[in-house]
Amino acid sequence: MDSSGIDSAKKPDIWRSCALEVAERILGVLDRQTQSATHGCFDRMFWKYFLTDFPSAWCQVGVEYLMWLYLIPGSRFYQNEKIRKWSEAGGQFICKWLNADGSVMEAYPFERSFCATSFLAGHYAKTAAVFGLKKECLWEMATFLRGNLGGKVANQIAAAAMAQIRIGKIFDDAEITRDGTSKLEALYDMQDGEGFFPEYGGLDIGYNSITISLMARIEQEFPGCIDLVRIGRALGVFERLLDEHGSYSYAATTRKTQFIYPFGLAFFKPSLLRQLQKGLEDNLVIRPSWLDDRYVSELAIDYCYTSNLLVD
């Protein structure tokens, strides 16, 4: 991990403020009524407006965002017991809506989504470990993910690896942990000669930042788990393509994303984080509050990790 420049990047207020400014929005999509049959559901289209026949599991990543609201000082949500209970309710809702094989539905009925299961399992594993929540359904999710690489999309494989390694730790199960590390090896095998991890056949900087952020979370929690030489090659892509504001030309990328997840840069290469921070200060890069869909929780969670790292 390159620590050069970390002092000048150590201005956590902007990361914390960006993470916290969407708190009311995320709480607003949560069914917080304890007597409701859908208590703990973050999909407002399902529980409030009845516009869908099933809840999209992806919305439930809000359970980890609430965990961070509880943990991060500086707001009225800090160590608020209601926040912890609402996060627990969100976890219970996850367990109630699992498919029989441990997978979840994201976009259509009877779907067995590798992507949503991978991310959601990782988010819930972190939250359950911190809050001491029900963990049995994590075993079911780990069973679905075991030996499964989905469509071999880099960020999804990184998410599955993180989920399995976290769940393996929770259950002290070497087989689940090995499945997680084998997924990391599959991810390394995918790495392009130019250093990036392919997304749908080519380079997408935004999704590469997700992949690297997930790998940073693994390395932070389980030191020595990540091949830092591989990370160095991947970060070289950001060094070549990011401008002074942390922006980049997205038109020729495979998914044309315009965001950057900061935690991987903060953890592995703080000098790169300074560029993104300048973009935030000048209002030139996407921040969580700019997003108007369920992915707001994902990006806000990454800002929480970043703020927490820099404060520590």
Secondary structure, 3 states (H helix, E strand, C coil): CCCCCHHHHCCHHHHHHHHHCCHHHHHHCCCCCCCCCCCCCCCHHHHCCCCCCCCCHHHHHHHHHHHHHHHCCCCCCCCCHHHHHHHHHHHHHHHHCCCCCCCECCCCCCCCEHHHHHHHHHHHHHHHHHHCCCCHHHHHHHHHHCCCCCCCCHHHHHHHHHHHHHHHHHHCCHHHHHHHHHHHHHHHHHCCCCCCCCECCECCHHHHHHHHHHHHHHHHHCCCCCCHHHHHHHHHHHHHHCCCCCCCCCCCCCCCCCCCCCHHHHHHCHHHHHHHHHHHHCCCCCCHHHCCCCHHHHHHHHHHHHHHHHHC
